[in-house]
């Protein structure tokens, strides 16, 4: 990096023109914008109706019947769906930032990060084979976003620009290393949480605190209606899949991208992480699902995330 920074002249990033559609970064940007818009729509729906007409049709229950079945069922589904929406907002922020400021400037690590995260998110759709609920709208969105990801894979990358070289060790750099380590650990933690939640969605569906919150048992919910539990399992597994994609984006961005002068990436961490944690924590408090052990990982993650932001700011956000 030190040699390249002294040998290569700084190239101008590619402009946003019609020719941009021939480049990988454009479709990564489209994928990010689409994910963010989808997350915003999901927040609105989960905060109001919670379930859509096709959910009611496939489950064989109306919204009113779900409420009569269990007064806290929709609140429980809302907490999963708003948490999912927050994760989509976070992914959208990361993809858009990595596309515009990374892939457009020829950063190979940013290209690999978006592809690895996007491919994982797309493949997580097939977890429906485990819980038995095929969501047609989810399938349509996944198919659309997968096309954008494949275009990002096959189209020509942007010309490589000089990397930023780290020449001196400073106090800000040393603090930044601890912050970078925290972000990598949080990314790995989110990835692990995604694996666990997807597995739960495809197997047991509910954990003990879920059943305590709804005041019921798994047997009662399974007996209440044939397609109700698969509907809930779909939300859990989908949240797990998005956590996997988000965790990989956070992990690889922190491991490969954080360095002096990448203020844009620090802002992506600031906005993307706080979107996700705000949605996850606030919805639990609003619906009353405030069991300490259940909520503790999200609150701890939120605190550590902002500690990492504080530790890395002086290093990452400084000018050259």
Secondary structure, 3 states (H helix, E strand, C coil): CHHHHHHCCCCCCCCCCHHHHHEHHHHHHHHHHHHHHHHHHHHHHHHCCCCCHHHHHHHCCCHHHHHHHCCCHHHHHHHHHHHHHHHHHHHHHHHHHHHHHHHHHCCHHHHHHHHHHHHHHHHHHHHHHHHCCCCHHHHHHHHHHHHHHHHHHHCECCCCCCCCCCCCCCHHHHHHHHHHHHHHHHHHHHHHHHHHHHHHHHCCCCCHHHHHHHCCCHHHHHHHCCCHHHHHHHHHHHHHHHHHHHHHHHHHHHHHCCCCCCHHHHHHHHHHHHHHHHHHHHHHHHHCCCCHHHHHHHHHHHHHHHHHHHHHHHHHCCCC
